[in-house]
Amino acid sequence: MATQPYALITGASSGIGKALAFELARRKINVLLVALPNTGLSDVVKQLGDTFDIVSHGIELDLTIAQAPAILHSWCVKNHFEVNILINNAGFGNLCSFEQTDPMLISSMINLNSKAMVMLTHQFIPELKKFDKSYILNVGSLASFMPIPNKSVYAATKSFVYAFSYALRLELEPHGISVSCLCPGATLTSTHVNEGISKLKVGKNFIQLPESVAHTAVDGMMKNKFRIIPGLHNRILYFIRQVLPETGVRWILLRIFSRQKVDKPITKKRYPKPAWSLAPLDGWLK
């Protein structure tokens, strides 16, 4: 048993993932950070090591690659990094009609937001079981609780995250593994995301900074909470969603999402081959 276990965080070079890394480091928890190549991960790792009395390491990896979860697990085993906190944060979305969204973008979104999370969790459960107490934090969204026009695939993947996390919590509780699902609302994580939020009719009270989201997330995780919704206004919105008739929900969703200027359709001419640079989109309306 390692005397100094690690928290493993995906999508950790920016946004909520980076804020989670800093929040854990402040609590004297060692961190392993995962992000796409050329997204500034090494700078984050160095900053954490220089600022806090913890150990930090990073690996650049595209989690949409089928072998990525196994590669990441092998990296931890090879370097004797024992993980007692797994945070599946990596994800992205867009604001565009389903019909006009490029199929490659749809596939990448499903692979990263849902499939990578599932397969990475599967790889690390045996490692988490080595500890008397360990944690899994999956990052969903307020979109987990409602279908959203012009964000149909994103909302569907986040609903999947929530349902998967709930079932997994019931399975793993007897083994000392606490599973939580973080469901933030609009969070200012990057220039792209900030521009996207500005298109929506969302009151400023519903918009949060990633540092605030991360603090609430880690507090809730450590207290074994399942559903973690940062921000009072977002929690009220969640409650309203549960009690409001479907006709009311439909009216609100159409008012906020269907009448806004959406992203230009992404075509093969607008993105490089072979990989996406997903980091700027990480945290979009999480």
N, C-alpha and C positions, 0 to 999 in steps of 0.2 A: 504493500500500500504506500503510495506516494505521500510524503509529509506535506508537500505543497502542490495540491491539485490546481487545475486550470479551469477557467471558463472559456469555452470555444464559441466565438461569435462570427457569423457569416455576414457579408455585406458591411464590413466594419471600417471601410475607408472614409465614409462620410455619413451624414444624416443620423438617423436613429441608431444605427449600428455603431458608429463612432462614439456617439453620446453614451451608449450602453457600456462601451469599453472604458471610458473615462469614469463613469459612475462606479463600475466594479473596481477599478484601480484605486479610487478614493477609499474604498472599503477594504483595501489591502488584499484583493483577490487577483492572482496571476491570470493573464489573458493570452489566448491564442486567437489571432485575427486572420480572417479570410476575406479576400476581395479579388476583383479582376485585376489583371496586369495593368500597369500604367495608370493607376487611380490614386497614387499617393500613399499606398499602404505603408511603405517603409518609413515615411515621415511620421505617421501616426504611431507606429511601433516605437520609434526612437523617442518621440515626445512623451509617451507613457513611461518608458524606462527612465528618462531623465527627470521626470516630474514626480513620480511616485516610487515608493519603496516596494516595487513589485517586479516580477519577471514577465516580459512580454516578447512574443514571437509572432511572426506573420508568414503567410504563404499566399502567393498569388495563384489563383485558380478559377477557371470558368466552371461554375457549378452546373451549367446546363449540359456539360459533357457527361455522357453516361457513366464513365469510369470515375468521375470526380469524387463521389463519396468514398469509394474504396481507396483512392489516392490519398485523400485527406486522412482517413483512418490509418493507413500505412505510415504516413508522415508522423502521426502522433505516436504510434507504437515504436517506430524506429528511433525516435528521439526521447522515448520514455516520458512523454507528456500524458499524464493521466487526467482525464476530464471528469469533473463532477457537476459541471453546469454546461448544458448545451443550449445555445440561443440561435434558433433558425430565423434570422432577420432578413436575409437577402431576398429581394423581390422588386418588381417594378410594375407600372401600369401605364395606360395612355388615356387620352380623352378623344375618342374617335368612334364613328359608327362601326359596328361589327362588319358590315358589308365592305367598307372601305379600308379595313385594317389588313395589312399584308399577312398572308398565311404564315410566313416565317416568324413574324413578330408574335402572332398568336401562339405558335408552337413554343417559342422561347419563353413566353410569359407563363404558360402552363408548366413547362419543364422546370423553371426556376421557382415560381411561387408555390408549386404543389409537389411535383415529383421529386425535386432535389431535397426538399424538406423531409419527405417520407423516407427516402433512401438513406439520407444522412442519419436520421433518427434510428433507423434499423441497424445501421453500422455501429452506433455508439451505445445502444442499450446495454450490451454486455459489459462495457466499460463503466457505465453509470452504476450498474448493480454491484460493483466492487466496493462501493461506499455505503456506509450506514444511511446517509442522507444525500440525495442528489436532486438535480433540477433540470427540467426541460422548459424553455420558454419559446413558444412559437408566436411569431408576429403575424396577427391577422389584421383586422381593420374594422371600423364601424361599418364598412361595406360588407363585412361578414354577415350582417343581419338583414340585408336588403339588396334586391337586384337593382342595378343602376344602368339606365340607358346611356349609351355611348361609353360605358365602362363595363360592358357585360361580361367579358372574359375575366377581367381583373376581379370584379365582385364575386364571380363564381369560384375563382381560385381561393379567395379569402373565406368564402363560406366553407369550402373544403377544408381549409386550415383549421377553422373553428370546430367543425364536426369531428375531424380526425383527432384533434387535441382532446376533445371531451371524452371520446371513446378510449383513447390511450391513457388518459388519467385514471379511468376506472380499472384498466388492466394493470397499471404499474404501481398503484397505491400500495398494494401488499408487499412490494419490493423496495419500499422506501424512496421511490422516485416520484417527485411532485411535478405534475405537468400543468403549466399555465398558458393562457392565450392572451396576448396583449392586443387590444383592439383600439388603437388611437384613431382620432379623426384627422382633419387636415393639419399637417405638420410642415413647418417651413424647413425643408432639408436641403434644397439646392435652388439655383436660379431657375432651372426648368420647372421644378415643382412649384416654386413661388409664382411663376408666371401662370401656371395652370390653375392654381388656387384663385388667382385674381380674376379669372374668367367666370368663376362661380358666384352665385348669390349666397355666400357664406358669411355670417356675421363674424366680426373680429374676435368675439368671445369664444368662438368655436375653434380658432386657430391657435396652435401651440408651438413652442420651440422644442427641438429634439431633446435638449437637456432636461426640461420639465417632464417630458414623456419618459425618458430613461430613469429618472429618479423614482417616479411612480411605479414603473415597471419592475425595477429591482426590489423595491419595498414589497410590492404585491407578491412577487415570486418567492421571496424569503419568508413571507407569511403564509405560503401554501395556498394563495388565492388562485382560483381558476380563471375567471373572466376579469381582466384588468382593463378598465376604461379610464384613461387619464382625462382629467378636467370635468368639473361639475356640469358644465353645459353639455358636454358630450354624454355624460351619464343620464342627464335629463332627456336628451334626444333618444338615447337607447330605450329608456322607459316609455317614452311616447310611442316609439315604433312598436313596442309590444302590445300596447292597448289601443292604438289607433286603428280604425277599420281600414281595410285594404284600399277602399276608394280614396281615403285621405292620404294614405302613403303614396298612392299612384299620383295624386295631384302634386304633392310636394316634390317627388322625384322628377316628374316632368318639368316642373317649374325651375328646379335648380340645374338639371343636367341636360335636358333636351333642347333648350332654347339658347344655349351658349355657343360661342364660337369654339369649335373643336379644333384639334390638331389637324394639320394637313395630312392627308393619307401618306403613309410611308411606303415607298416603292423600292424596287431593287436598285434604282438609280440613286437613291438617297442614303443608303447605308453601305458600309464597306463589307467586303467578304474577308474572312468567314464569320467573325464574331461581332456581337453587339458591345458597345460600351454602355453597360446598364447602370453604372454607378450614378450618373446624373439623374436617373429616373427613380432611384431607390428611395422608397418612402413616399411616393406620390399618393397622397390621400390615404395614408395608412391609418 
